[in-house]
Amino acid sequence: MNKKNPLLLIIGILVLLAGAILCYTTYRGSYAASKELGTELNEVKAEIKNAKANLEAATDAYTKTSLETGLRELNNLSETLSKEKLSLEKPYSYSLILLFCGFLLTIAGIARLCTGSRNNAKRDLTKLAQAGLLAALCYIGFAFFKIDIPVGTEKTAFHLGNVFCVLAALLLGGFWGGLAGAVGMTVGDLTTAYVTSAPKTFFLKLCIGLIVGLVAHHICKLAQQTDRKRIVGITVLASACGMAFNVVADPIVGYFYKTYLLGIPQQIASTLAKIAAVTTLVNSIVAVITASVFYLALRPALKKAGFLTMEKNGAVTLKM
């Protein structure tokens, strides 16, 4: 008989409350200050643009020297303001992530109370180690293999992080794969200039993993398939479902997230959403193709080693 333990639910509620309090205080404090710096930063960037135009039009040597000196000062000021703005944005981003984690823990605690807990320490430890490895790959794919596209004081990017997010779900199942993608990509945001996008990233990458895992392992039973064509079809289908969700959800969630949680003007948020739609589509196509190739290449070795993920009665296990 499964023993029902309310500890997870209690922890979830406490984390949820702590996250809500921190969100309120940091939004009114450090994040409000970062928005003021953002306005100043935009003004400095406008001055830089004008200074560059004046420099190109100047013909006198003395004037050029003076303009170059002023331009260097403006660039230094812009860099300083950007760093200050980033440091002020971090507390609010951390508190939003804490709030979302508290929500997830609360839901998990309620689910555990309703269904009872089933623990397998050896299985969970193996999954945790595998998820840690995939999370590191997600971080590397985003932090080191990306092309930034500046949009005012914000950014978007072409990157390879989604490749390993999808691969993680194919290899580990929806929950562990989604968690690996969420953690890896969120750390990537928090350690780069994408700090304010970290909470949105955590939510979306977790959803991608859950959808890919649902289609691949729960609906289509990928690990139990033996026909090569069927394996390829399911792999591509599951990957495409996860990334199709991302193509639709990323711009929409991003718009509402930036407008109502970050307080960015609607016109700017709309522009960012349109640009994000393009980059997300390209990233998704690359992720579906590359993740499918990686999984199909790794599958024979994983099957031989007994590490293929399967779902049995709703629980993710290893096929030994």
N, C-alpha and C positions, 0 to 999 in steps of 0.2 A: 504494500500500500504506500502511495506517495505521501510524504509529509509536506504539509503546507506551511511555509515560513513567510511571515510578513516583513522580514528584514529588508528585502529588496524594495518593497513598496515604501517603507519608511525612509530609506535612503533617497529614493527617487523624489519623494515629497519635500524632503529637506533641501536637496540640490535644486529642485524647482523653485522653492521659496528664495533660496540664496541667489539664484540666477535672476529672479524677478527684481529683487531689491537692488542688486548690482546694476542691472540694466537701467533702472530708474535713476540711480545716483550718477552713473557714468555718462548717461545720455545728457543729463542736465549739467554735468561738470566738464570732464575732459573732452567729450565729443562736441559739446557746444563750442568750446574753445577751438577745436580743430576746424569747425565750420567757418569760424571767423578768420582763421589762418588761410583757409581755402579761398575765401574771397580776396584776401590780400595777395595770395599766390597768383590768382587769375589776373589781378591788376599788374603784377610784376611781369607775368608772361606776355601781357599785352604791350608793356613797355619794351620788353626784349624784342618783340616782333617789329615794333616801330623803330627801335634802334638799329636793327639789321637792315631795314629798308632805307633808313637815312645813311647808313654806312655804305650801302651799294650805290647810292646816288651821289655821295660826296666825291669831290674831285681834288680838293685841297689836302695836302699831306698832313698839315697840322690838325685840320678838322677830323680826318680819318683816325689819327692817333688818339684824339680826345674821345671820339665815339667808341673806339675799340676799348679804351680804358673803362668807359662807362658801361659798355656791354659786358665786360668781364665782371664788374661789380654787380650788375644785375643778375648774371648767371650764378654768381656765388650766393647772392641773396635768395634766389630761387631754390637753389640746392639746400640751403639752410632751412628755409620755410618748409620744403617738402619733407625733410627729416623730422622737423618738429611736429608737423601735421601727422605724419605716420605714427610717431610715438604717442600722440594724444588720441589717436583712433584705436590703438590696441586694447585699452581697458574695456571699451564698449563692445568690441568684437569678441573678446574673451567672455564677457558676461552673457552675450547672446548665445554663444556656444554652450556655456554652462546651463543656460535656461533650456536649450533644446535637449541637452543630455539628461537634464532632470525630467523633462517630459517623456523621453524614451524610457528611462528607468522606471518612472511611475507606471507607464503602460505595461512594461515588462513585469513589474511587480504585481499588477492587477491580474495579468494573464497567468502568472505563476500561481497565484492564490486560487484562480478558477480551475486550473488544470492540474495543479500539483507539480512538484519539482522532480526532475530526473537528472541526476548528476552522474557523469562519467569523467573522472578527473583525467585519466590518461587520454581519452579522446579530445577533451577540451584543451588540454595542454598542447597536443599535436596541432589542433586547429589554430590555437593562439600563435604558435611558432610560425605556421604557414601564413597566417594573416599578417604577422609582423613583417615577414619577408616581402609579401605583396604590397603592404603599405609603404615600405621603403622604396619599392620600384615605382609606385604611384608618385611618390614625392620626387624621385629622380626624373621621371618622365615629365613632370610639370616644371620643376625648378631649373632643370638644366637643358631641356629640349623644348624651348618655346621661343616664339617671336612676339615681342610686345607690340601692341598697337595703342599709342596714347590717344586719349579722348579728353581734352581739357585736363582737369586734375585727376581723372580716372583712367583706367587702362582695361584692355581686353587682350587676349592672346591666342595664337595658334600654339598648340602644345600636344604632347604625347601622353599626358597623364591619364586620359580616359581609356587608352589602350589597356593599361594594367588594371584599371578599375573594372572593366568588362572581363578581362582575363581572370581576375581574382574571383568574380562571381561564377565563372565557368568552372574554375578549379575547386573552389571551396564551398560553393552554394551561396544562396542569396544573402543570408544574415552575415556570415563571416566575410564573404567577398565584399558586400556592401560596406561593412564596417572597415575593412582594410582600405577600400577606396576613399571612404569618408575621412578617415584619420590621416592617411597619406597626403591627400590633396589639401586638407585643411591645414596641416603643418606646412605644406608648400605655400599656402596663402599667408600664413602668419609669419613666415620667415622671409617674405618678399614684399613687394609694394602693393600686394593685393589683400592687405589685412582686413579691410572692411568687407571683403567678399567671403571671408572664411565661414561665417554661419550659413550663408546660402549654399556654399560649396558642400558643407557637411550634410545638409539636408538632401541636396540633389544627388550627390554621389551615393549616399545610402540608398536612395530610391532606385537609382540605376542598378545597383547590385541586387536589390530585392526583386526587381522586375526580371533581370537576366536570369537570376537563380530560379525564380518561379517558373518561367517558361522552360528553361533547360532541364531542371532537375525534378520539379514537382509535377509539371504538366507532361513533358515529353520524355522523362526518365532517361536522360542522356547517357548516364553511366552504364545503363543496362543494354544499350543498343549495340548491335554487332555488325549491322549492315553499314558499309562505308559511306554510301550516298546519303543514307538517313542521318548518320552522325554529322556529316558536313552540313546537311540541310538544317538540322536542329541547332547546330552551333551558330550558323549565320542568322537564323531566325531569332534566336534568343538575344544575340548581340544587337541585331537590328531593332528589336522591340525596346531594349534598354536605351539605346541611343536615340530612337524616335521619340521616346518620352523626353529625353534631354533636349532635343531640338525644339520641342514645343514648350517645355516647362522652363528652360533656362531664361529665355527672354521675358516671359510672362512673370515668373517669380522674381527675376532680377528687377523688372520695372516696379513692381509693388514693394519689393524689399528696399530698393533705393529711394523710392518716393516716400513711403510711410515709416520705415525704420531708420533710414539714414537722413531723411529730410532733404534730399536732393530735389531741386525744382523739376516739375513734370516734363518740361520741354527737354531738359538735359537727360533725364531718366529715359525718355522715349527715344532719344538719339542713341543712347548707350544700348538700349534694348535692340534697336535695329542693327547696329553694328555687331552686337553679341550674337544675333540670329545668324549672321553670315559666318562668323568664326566658329560658332557651335556646330553648324552644318558641316563645315570642312573637317573639324575635329571628329565629328561623329562618323563620317564616312571612313576616315583613316582608322578610327578605333574599331569599327566593325570588321574591316578587312584584315588589319594587323592582328587583332586579338584572336580572330578565328584561325588565322595561319599559325599563331603561336600555340593555341590550344591543340589543334590537330597534330602539330609536330610533337607536343609534349605528351599527348594522351597515351601512346603505346608504352612509353617508359613508366608513366604513372600507373597504368593498369598492371604492368609487370611487378611494380613495387608495392601494389596494394593501396594506392593513395587516390583512387578515383572517388569522387564525391557522389553519394546517392542520398535520396530522401526516402525514409521509411516511416510511415505513420506520422508524417509531419516533422520528423526529427532528422537532422542532417547527420549522416554517419559516413564512415570510410568503408569502402568496399575492399575487404581483406581477402 
